[in-house]
């Protein structure tokens, strides 16, 4: 696991449910997200996910990207790539 983000940091949000038709059939991501709450002592954060064309979703209790992402991994956040 990497460093836990703090409130106000930008992360990427990925959600495999989007591909299944939720939220107007949008893809899995990445989507820009702002950390709105970081739970003390927990690997989860709450996010404001910025969907293209103005929609903003509140997504709660999102965990960091697992070491290996599989089809059962519903949603997660990850640090944006550098460079």
N, C-alpha and C positions, 0 to 999 in steps of 0.2 A: 504494500500500500504506500502511496505517496503522502505528502503532507495534506492534512485536511484543509479545505478552503474555509475562509472566513466570510462573514456577511459582506456582500458587495462585490465579491470576486466573480469573474466571468469564467464559466466552464462550458463544456459541450455536453448536451443531453442527447441520449440515444434511446429510442423506444420502439421495440419490435411490434407493439400493438398498433402503431400508426400504419404499418404495412397491411394490417388485417382490416383496414377500413375505418378505424377510428379517426377522428379529426380530419374529415374530408379526404381520407385516403392518402395522406401525406406519407412520405418514406420514413425510414428509421432514423434519419439524421445524418450528420450532427446538426443540432439546433443550438443557437446561442442561448445561454441561460445565466441568470444572476442568482447567486446564493442569497436567499432571503432569511434563512435561519440555519444555524449550525447547532446540532444537538450535542451538548456536553457529554462526553463519555460514550458516544454512539457513532457508528460509522455512517450514519444517515444525515442528509441535509434536505432542506426544503428549497424549491427553486421557482423562479419566475421564468418560464420558458417563452422565448420570443419566436413566434411562428411567423413566417413571411406574410406580408400584407396586413399586418396590424393586430393579429390575434395574440393575446398573452395568456398563457395557461399557468395556473398555480398547481404545482406538482409536489406532493409531500412525501417525505421519507424515501429519498432516492439514495441508493448506495453507490459507492465508487465502482468503476469498471472492474469486473473480476479478472484474474490473471488470464484466463481463457474464456472467451465469450462463446456460449453455446446457444442453441435454439430455445432453451428454456429460460434464458436470461431476458426477463421482461424489459426492464429499463435500468439505466445507470448513467452516472456522470463520469466525465474524464477531463483531464486538463487538455486545453488546446495544444496542438504541436507548436513548437518554437521554430522560428527561422523563416 
